[in-house]
Amino acid sequence: MPLQLITAHEAQASDASAPEVLVLPNDADPRTVQLAGVKRVDLHFPAFTDGRAHSQAFLLRRRLGFQGEIRATGDVLADQLPLIARNGFTQAVLKEGQDLATAQRQLARFPSYYQGDAVLPQPRFARESS
């Protein structure tokens, strides 16, 4: 599933307070929260240098098997998008001022990776031999 890009303006219209949306603080361990009935988890990047949301997304996808949407919010820049997608995020709210076309080009820059990740756990050689 490709990463859905959302502009900051579009995100203002969405409802993060809906009961099926879990807004997870950066210092929370995803393994300690109740995911029953949750359709979307919002993870926040307070600064582009703070990668805790990457770890949280990876835990949600790989260790907890969460199948819902995972949304990146906060200081989300275009150059972060490939890693955001590989760690299991399904949506990214771009920081105000980020160009949508630039973000889309950044996502298209690397169509595949050799290593496994949260989305495709097997490395490419194992996927190709299957």
RODRENTI-686499 format. One record per residue: x, y negated, z of N, C-alpha, C in turn. Coordinates in steps of 0.001 Angstrom, whole numbers, padded with zeros to 6 digits, always signed. Layout:
residues N
XYZXYZXYZ
...
//
This chain:
residues 130
+000843+001180+000000+000000+000000+000000+000887-001241+000000
+000744-002102-000998+001582-003302-001056+001242-004288+000066
+002234-005063+000433+002066-006071+001473+001173-007194+000955
+000130-007503+001687-000778-008593+001326-000233-009887+001912
-000049-010892+001073+000447-012182+001522-000722-013124+001773
-000671-013807+002900-001730-014722+003304-001092-016070+003597
-001641-017123+003032-001110-018455+003329-001558-018887+004722
-000837-019830+005284-001187-020335+006618-002601-020903+006614
-002982-021546+005525-004325-022128+005412-005394-021034+005428
-005168-019957+004685-006124-018845+004649-006236-018165+006012
-005138-018085+006735-005132-017407+008036-005955-018156+009070
-006054-019469+008945-006843-020248+009890-008308-019850+009844
-008758-019372+008689-010165-018994+008539-010455-017599+009084
-009420-016784+009281-009661-015425+009781-009829-015438+011289
-010488-014430+011804-010829-014381+013220-009938-013386+013957
-008939-013900+014682-008042-013042+015459-008675-012642+016785
-009827-013216+017108-010454-012893+018387-011525-011802+018260
-011655-011211+017080-012620-010128+016897-012228-008948+017784
-013199-008187+018281-012888-007092+019206-012014-005988+018606
-012025-005826+017289-011210-004789+016670-009804-005269+016312
-009454-006503+016714-008130-007065+016471-007380-007145+017795
-006191-006571+017810-005338-006609+018995-004169-007537+018709
-004052-008605+019483-002915-009516+019369-001909-009073+020431
-000789-008548+019965+000187-007955+020866+001322-008941+021136
+001558-009303+022401+002679-010201+022724+004013-009537+022392
+005034-010351+022149+006348-009837+021766+006987-008942+022814
+006676-009177+024070+007317-008383+025121+006505-007141+025495
+005423-006872+024780+004578-005702+025070+005120-004467+024361
+005034-003355+025033+005417-002078+024454+004172-001474+023804
+004177-001271+022486+002992-000726+021815+002558+000633+022353
+003484+001365+022953+003149+002688+023492+002272+002611+024729
+002122+001412+025298+001341+001266+026528-000051+000691+026287
-000400+000379+025041-001704-000220+024768-002675+000819+024228
-003936+000563+024424-005006+001439+023945-005363+001022+022517
-005215+001931+021567-005459+001609+020158-006812+002104+019645
-007585+002759+020492-008896+003256+020081-009791+002079+019678
-010343+002134+018486-011234+001081+017989-010524-000114+017390
-009206-000129+017428-008441-001259+016876-008249-001043+015384
-008620-002054+014596-008461-001974+013149-007274-002787+012653
-006878-003803+013457-005742-004640+013063-004952-005026+014304
-003629-004966+014180-002737-005435+015235-001977-006624+014677
-002041-007756+015384-001284-008947+015006-000005-008990+015821
+001139-009060+015122+002441-009154+015766+003065-010486+015394
+003643-011161+016371+004094-012534+016199+005613-012641+016116
+006085-013429+015177+007493-013796+015063+007626-015233+015568
+008065-015445+016827+008177-016811+017338+009268-017605+016613
+010268-016907+016100+011340-017504+015305+011799-016448+014310
+012312-016867+013167+012715-015880+012169+013870-015021+012667
+014573-015474+013695+015685-014704+014256+015239-013702+015316
+013973-013694+015673+013447-012809+016703+012810-011601+016029
+013444-010430+016133+012978-009249+015408+012152-008269+016218
+011678-008666+017393+010913-007725+018221+009662-007211+017520
+009029-008032+016706+007823-007584+015992+008149-006474+014992
+009371-006474+014441+009778-005375+013559+009761-004056+014326
+010324-004063+015523+010362-002848+016345+008959-002406+016731
+008111-003363+017074+006740-003026+017448+005996-002389+016276
+006151-002954+015081+005468-002399+013900+005957-000990+013605
+007260-000775+013689+007817+000542+013440+007270+001559+014440
+007214+001173+015710+006649+002062+016733+005188+002387+016441
+004426+001378+016067+003014+001604+015771+002836+002601+014623
+003603+002450+013563+003454+003317+012383+004033+004707+012615
+005291+004780+012989+005986+006071+013013+005723+006879+014268
+005766+006244+015414+005635+007018+016655+004187+007178+017086
+003379+006168+016847+001990+006223+017311+001014+006591+016198
+001470+006597+014955+000616+006991+013842-000528+006036+013561
-000384+004766+013920-001450+003783+013695-001680+003613+012197
-002928+003756+011767-003275+003694+010346-003932+002380+009932
-004233+001514+010892-004894+000249+010577-003936-000783+010009
-004413-002000+009930-003608-003100+009409-002670-003609+010500
-001478-004002+010088-000543-004675+010983-000181-005994+010303
-000457-007085+011000-000277-008424+010428+000891-009148+011089
+001787-009681+010268+002900-010508+010738+002440-011958+010783
+002637-012607+011931+002258-014015+012087+003445-014793+012639
+003339-016103+012607+004383-016946+013194+005356-017459+012156
+006643-017374+012486+007711-017910+011640+008085-016892+010561
+007149-016622+009648+007334-015627+008594+007801-016339+007325
+009044-016034+006938+009657-016647+005762+009721-015640+004622
+009824-016153+003399+009830-015286+002216+010964-014271+002250
+012133-014651+002763+013256-013717+002732+013105-012557+003709
+012166-012625+004624+011912-011543+005569+010963-010482+005008
+010275-010787+003957+009169-009945+003493+009538-008507+003127
+010670-008246+002456+010988-006842+002171+011110-005995+003443
+011762-006500+004459+011895-005749+005705+010554-005638+006430
+009772-006693+006384+008437-006654+006989+007614-005526+006351
+007665-005419+005043+006920-004365+004340+007455-002980+004703
+008769-002826+004788+009363-001517+005092+009067-001062+006514
+008823-001980+007418+008565-001617+008811+007095-001326+009091
+006266-001344+008063+004889-000900+008232+003837-001985+008286
+004221-003235+008138+003227-004307+008091+002417-004175+006811
+001140-004515+006879+000291-004503+005687-000071-005914+005240
+000092-006888+006149-000233-008281+005841+000836-009181+006452
+001097-010292+005786+002032-011282+006308+001443-012672+006093
+001322-013410+007189+000856-014795+007113+002099-015662+006967
+002245-016273+005809+003427-017091+005545+003407-018366+006378
+004569-018737+006864+004720-019974+007616+004313-021152+006729
+003736-022158+007337+003349-023374+006609+004547-023875+005804
+004310-024181+004529+005363-024696+003665+006066-023634+002825
+005802-022356+003090+006400-021289+002281+005612-021142+000985
+006325-021056-000122+005711-020967-001438+005269-019527-001721
+004012-019346-002061+003454-018019-002319+004147-017341-003500
+004435-018075-004563+005088-017488-005736+006494-017008-005389
+007219-017758-004592+008547-017345-004151+008460-016083-003307
+007475-016030-002432+007286-014855-001583+006972-013624-002430
+006152-013755-003444+005811-012630-004312+007040-012149-005093
+007877-013082-005549+009110-012705-006244+010056-011962-005303
+010118-012403-004070+010989-011745-003092+010544-010300-002859
+009256-010069-002774+008741-008712-002588+009035-007819-003792
+008995-008387-004980+009214-007615-006203+010699-007354-006475
+011569-008038-005779+013012-007958-006037+013573-006540-005869
+013124-005808-004871+013617-004457-004610+012443-003475-004678
+012257-002808-005808+011095-001918-005956+011187-000634-005131
+012412-000206-004772+012546+000997-003942+013866+000936-003177
+013977+001816-002186+015156+001858-001322+015638+003290-001205
+016913+003446-000955+017474+004774-000783+017072+005366+000563
+017130+004559+001625+016826+005043+002973+015321+005207+003169
+014978+006034+004160+013591+006129+004578+013241+004940+005456
+011957+004719+005656+011506+003620+006512+010171+004005+007148
+009463+003049+007693+008187+003341+008358+007109+003765+007367
+007204+003292+006150+006188+003596+005142+006503+004902+004415
+007736+005060+003987+008202+006274+003313+009361+006848+004137
+009076+007756+005061+010111+008233+005984+011254+009015+005339
+011014+009671+004223+012058+010471+003580+012969+009567+002751
+014290+009861+002727+015166+009109+001831+014846+009445+000372
+015286+008613-000529+014922+008776-001938+015318+010140-002493
+016507+010658-002121+016908+011947-002685+015923+013051-002279
+015362+012980-001086+014388+013986-000647+013047+013795-001348
+012689+012565-001619+011426+012302-002333+011526+012770-003774
+012695+012584-004401+012866+012944-005806+012970+014447-006014
+013446+015166-005006+013583+016620-005155+012288+017356-004832
+011297+016652-004289+010019+017293-003921+009138+017486-005132
//
